[in-house]
Amino acid sequence: MTGPRTLKTVLAGEKAFIVGIDAGCKVQSRLESLGLLPGVEVDVLANGGGPMLVSVGQGRVMVEAGIASRVLVA
């Protein structure tokens, strides 16, 4: 059995639903300000090993790889 899937593992062109955030208050607050909340669908536009580009709602945001590894998705 594997652990939970994170946003960092989602490939470009795939969509995922955020199910949780495994991080401290500051990181959670920052992600919330970007629209990355549990229950939100994201579309990964680029994931090349560094910062990721994701589409959230009508916007696009860059997510640092370390932060993306704390965002749990389904």
C-alpha positions as CSV (number, residue, x, y, z in Angstrom):
1,M,0.0,0.0,0.0
2,T,1.3,3.4,-0.9
3,G,0.9,6.7,1.0
4,P,-1.4,9.5,-0.1
5,R,-0.9,11.0,-3.5
6,T,0.4,14.6,-3.6
7,L,0.1,17.4,-6.1
8,K,3.8,17.0,-6.9
9,T,3.1,13.6,-8.4
10,V,0.4,14.8,-10.8
11,L,1.7,15.0,-14.3
12,A,1.2,17.9,-16.8
13,G,-2.2,17.6,-18.5
14,E,-3.8,15.8,-15.6
15,K,-6.5,17.1,-13.2
16,A,-6.8,16.4,-9.5
17,F,-9.0,17.3,-6.5
18,I,-7.3,18.7,-3.5
19,V,-8.4,16.6,-0.5
20,G,-6.1,18.1,2.2
21,I,-3.0,20.1,3.1
22,D,-0.4,18.6,5.3
23,A,1.4,21.8,6.4
24,G,1.6,24.5,9.0
25,C,-0.7,27.5,9.4
26,K,1.4,29.8,7.3
27,V,1.6,27.5,4.3
28,Q,-2.1,26.7,4.6
29,S,-2.9,30.4,4.6
30,R,-0.7,31.0,1.6
31,L,-2.3,28.2,-0.4
32,E,-5.8,29.4,0.6
33,S,-4.9,32.9,-0.7
34,L,-4.0,31.2,-4.1
35,G,-7.3,29.3,-4.2
36,L,-5.8,25.9,-3.4
37,L,-8.3,24.5,-0.9
38,P,-9.7,21.1,-0.1
39,G,-12.5,20.3,-2.6
40,V,-11.0,22.4,-5.4
41,E,-10.1,20.8,-8.8
42,V,-6.7,21.8,-10.2
43,D,-5.4,21.3,-13.7
44,V,-1.6,20.8,-13.8
45,L,-0.2,22.7,-16.8
46,A,3.5,22.1,-16.1
47,N,5.4,19.9,-13.8
48,G,9.1,19.7,-14.8
49,G,10.8,19.0,-11.5
50,G,10.9,22.6,-10.3
51,P,8.0,24.9,-9.5
52,M,4.6,23.7,-10.9
53,L,2.2,25.7,-13.0
54,V,-1.4,24.9,-12.1
55,S,-4.8,26.2,-13.2
56,V,-7.2,27.0,-10.4
57,G,-10.6,28.4,-11.3
58,Q,-10.0,31.2,-13.8
59,G,-6.3,31.7,-12.7
60,R,-2.9,30.2,-13.0
61,V,-0.5,29.9,-10.1
62,M,3.1,28.7,-9.6
63,V,3.5,26.2,-6.7
64,E,7.0,25.5,-5.3
65,A,7.8,21.8,-5.5
66,G,8.2,21.5,-1.7
67,I,4.8,23.0,-1.1
68,A,3.2,20.8,-3.8
69,S,4.5,17.8,-1.9
70,R,2.4,18.8,1.1
71,V,-0.9,19.1,-0.9
72,L,-2.9,15.8,-0.8
73,V,-4.9,15.0,-3.9
74,A,-7.2,12.4,-5.3
